Amino acid sequence: QVPVTESGGGSVQAGESLRLSCVASASFFNRNAMGWYHQAPGKKRELVASVTLTGTTNLVWSVKGRFTISRDNARNTVYLQMNNLKPEDTGVYFCNKVAFNNANWGQGTQVTVSS
């Protein structure tokens, strides 16, 4: 199992905010660009936000202007600040290294946005 623990999900109304946190083991965190993946109900998991070891970030177009990803190297933690949430943001959010072939995943954290 990947050495991360995700938290911060919940049930909110559209337009509200959530902040997700992912604490990783030091060795895993310090070797990898990190990302947040979103799995909507009935759909495959997709990378929505990533941050490199040096702090460069990338977001998919659907969350640009609403989500911010950051990493705290002193705490081995990566955050996803989610503002102006929409019902289509509903799903399970997973934290993992940025890779095409991640085989192991954590439990994720559930986000539910109602209209």
Buried (B, 14 or more C-beta within 10 A) or exposed (E): EBBBBBEBBEEBEEEBEBEBBBBBEEEBBEEBBBBBBBBBEEEEBEBBBBBBEEEEBBBEEBBEEBBBBEBEEEEBBBBBBBBEBBEEBBBBBBBBBBEEEBEEBBEBBEBBBEE
